[in-house]
Amino acid sequence: MRVMNQAEVPEKDFPLRDDIRLLGRILGDTIREQEGEEVFGLVESVRQTSIRFHRDDDAAARQELESLLNGMTPRQTTRIIRAFSYFSHLANIAEDQHHIRRTRAHDLAGSAPRPGTIGHALNRAFEAGIPADRLRAFFAEALICPVLTAHPTEVRRKSSLNRELDLAHLLAAREHSRMTPDEEAACDEAMRRAVVTLWQTSLLRWTKRTVIDEVQNGASFYDQTFLRELPRFYALLEDRLAAADPSWKGEEVPPFLRMGSWIGGDRDGNPFVQADIVAQALKIQGTHALSFYLEELHALGGELSLNRRNVPFSDALRELADRSPDRSPNRQDEPYRRAITGIYARLAATARGLGHAEVLRHAVGEAPPYAEAAELKAELDVIHDSLMKNGSAILARGRLRYLRHAVAVFGFHLAGLDLRQNSDVHERTVADLLEAAAPGTAYRELDEEARIALLLKELKTARPLVSAFVDYSEETLSELAILRTAAEAHRRYGAASVPNSIISKADGVSDILEVALLLREVGLLRPLDGVLSVNIVPLFETIEDLRNSTGIMDRLLGIPQYQRFLESRGNIQEVMLGYSDSNKDGGFVTSGWELYKAEIGLVEVFRRHGVRLRLFHGRGGSVGRGGGPSYQAILAQPGGAVQGQIRITEQGETISGKYSNAEVGRRNLETLAAATLEATLLQPDRAAPREDYLATMEELSAHAFGAYRDLVYGTEGFENYFWESTVITEIAGLNIGSRPSSRKKTRSIEDLRAIPWVFSWAQCRLMLPGWYGFGSAIQAYLADHPDDGMDTLKAMYKDWPFFQTLLSNMDMVLAKSNIAIASRYAELVTDVDLRHRVFNRIRTEWQASVDALLTITGQDVLLESNPLLARSIRNRFPYLDPLNHVQVELLKRYRTNVAEEYVLRGIQLTINGIAAGLRNSG
């Protein structure tokens, strides 16, 4: 397949060009070998015609493309789709490797650390005169937690991801190793094997994914990235601190950066998440952690063959070795090895006690299990301390160092599993319990104040409501069983295993108190002791909920009983903000603004009540669901919103994009830590934006909200336009997630989940949720402020990080959109009048949004200020656009009752390929 020519590529990107050429050549050879010259020729014809259509949008190119696609046989169509899909996947691999290459080149040149690295953040802190004690306090109190979720926007199978990872490793090996001709030939052959395997592997899953499939998939990222790269991050951080300030030498940084998960605990709208699934998810996570520790201990024992006659050791190490069941005469003079075999025996006993599969290597003897991970860490510390004090510090800095950090971060639970449920379910469950205990309570008929009073009365006593002699609803029994499983997890794995209970669609104080009451029923809240064992986290999602969030939290934090519970949680209250539903509800501009205002209000309320705020950002992969660069997003938060603690969701395809490659994964984790440190220590009390900026943003938001709501919810027939002009129906048939795509079995946009809403608009290349309303808002604002309006907007873009980030993300979305291709999807709408009315509005708004963004930012073309992303998009469009054209033709056939099986399969294959080409489509 043809790729970039040299004239299109700056010199520093020659290696990227070469990698893409290599992978494209291998793919082309594979297509020739597997499918023949005819199919390869068709691929080239479609690509060239698509380029003309993309460049000129002329009728001749459109007609030629339609004729070419309609003339293909079913087999040819499928092969064409797969060819262009795989090229996008291979281009992604090459780009990731190039990003690593450029980062390493920067580091090797000895240049100052780049923004987004921990080195840059620490340098800024040192230059600002931040004292060591303040840095220590930050690390001691901070919590940074990326949370993996199973939201279904990852369309690739794990088997394909694994082969792509093999290719990434082979590309890296070609660059970093001086290979002999034979070794280079072997490497090239291995790459060809990987591509042929990809070609012969099904791109799609033919069976529905289960929740446990999702749990296993999520856990695999720990094996390839998190378990090894997070400890390396901590080691890097400690070394940088010690190099800058000798007082840090030998000091261990607390585990402030940890992992979280929703996979197996998020039951909002997922009927398949039951108590047994939660238990299995916890067990799978624990198995991955313990298996990793056991393997590392085995390797460590092989390394620490120190003989007592050659090196001194501590009394604590001698005692640890003496407690070991290892009585082999071969190791009697090797105290470190005996200590490690003893630790291994205890950990193997722990694994068996937790019900995990038998360990791969048997222990040398019986030993008591660990009661908690802290005991394992303490014994590893004994080995560390002995090495440090007896002339073997260099040995303590190897595998042992990383293992100690891993145990401190991952414990026996691997990641904190959040529970999430809709507030309506909590309400029904509490009503069921109260009615059984006191018939006639009619809890659901009470107003908010009466509910609060009743719940607070119940929370003053430890008396349970649940009775073994009452027949509760199936839903109530399920909720109680899940909470009991969480309580059991605390006993088995530690309190960090299930740290949070999140309330979707929270819109009142009673929603929080209902969860408190349910936690009391299973012992996770002890009212008389004032001990709350799980954070209760309200999730404010819609525009209205965001606007009400400040008042709700003000009322909640003013309740003495609840304040007492918070004291047992370190006086920290977490609040989750939902980007996806607020965007679907009010549009991109209004969603971003209402989120920002909610944060400002929450910061003030929490400051007044003397409670520390931790924000949990429910960001999706796409801009339409809150996506975009994490570093800029964190630094753009209002002053006081990042108080050393932040949690952020990592969803769908962004997980594999960020964390499949170990080095890319570590740098992404480092970026979160760097941004949080800078936001906390260097701009904690950053001055509020100018009043005229706030007023301007309020005006823009009101205009954008009106335009978005008028199109999506106020236009007659828009619902039909959406369902006919996008692949929403066909997306529902993809086996990419265990959760239903809609909350109810209707075509209502209100009931549709935000993920398929955004994903569908991305597929037809409109990206509508990421920009619609902006153009109208700017036009209306300038009409009201003809003299100085544009000057104000330009000043906002120059001075205000929030506005910069808003427009930067929109810039990316508009650059990935393609109005010419979108026009082909509009032709799928059978009502001609509806088609023209809606699409003409969308096209007009798109052009107005592009014009406004370019004027405000001072750019001549989209992404002018981001040449790397512009290059990436420009280079992949010739291979992405054909997939859209094929998808349109297949949709026409499928919707005119040409029901051959290959048609739907072909549509689903194009969905996969387009998502790969766009990268952050969901």
Secondary structure, DSSP 8 states (H G I E B T S, - for coil): -----GGGS-GGGHHHHHHHHHHHHHHHHHHHHHH-HHHHHHHHHHHHHHHHHHHH--HHHHHHHHHHHHTS-HHHHHHHHHHHHHHHHHHHHHHHHHHHHHHHHHHHTT----TTSHHHHHHHHHHTT--HHHHHHHHHH-EEEEEEE--S---S-HHHHHHHHHHHHHHHHHHHS---HHHHHHHHHHHHHHHHHHHHS-SS-SS---HHHHHHHHHHHIIIIIHHHHHHHHHHHHHHHHHH-GGGTT------B--EE-TTTB-TT-TT--HHHHHHHHHHHHHHHHHHHHHHHHHHHHH----TTTS---HHHHHHHHTSS---GGGTT-HHHHHHHHHHHHHHHHHHHTT----SS--SS-----SSHHHHHHHHHHHHHHHHHTT-HHHHTSHHHHHHHHHHHHTTTSSEE-EEEEHHHHHHHHHHHHHHHSTT--GGGS-HHHHHHHHHHHTT-------TTS---HHHHHHHHHHHHHHHHHHHH-GGGS-EEEEET--SHHHHHHHHHHHHHTTSEETTTTEE-SEEEEEE-SHHHHHHHHHHHHHHHT-HHHHHHHHTTTSEEEEEEEHHHHHHHH-HHHHHHHHHHHHHHHHHHHHHHT-EEEEEEE--SSGGGT-S-HHHHHHTS-TTS-SSEEEEEEETHHHHHHHSSHHHHHHHHHHHHHHHHHHHHTSTT-----HHHHHHHHHHHHHHHHHHHHHHTTSTTHHHHHHHHSSHHHHTTS-S-SS-SBSSSS--TTTB-HHHHHHHHHHTT--GGGTTTHHHHHHHHHHH-TTTHHHHHHHHHHH-HHHHHHHHHHHHHHHH--HHHHHHHHTT-S-HHHHHHHHHHHHHHHHHHHHHHHHHHT-SSTTTT-HHHHHHHHHHHHHHHHHHHHHHHHHHHHTTT---HHHHHHHHHHHHHHHHHHS---
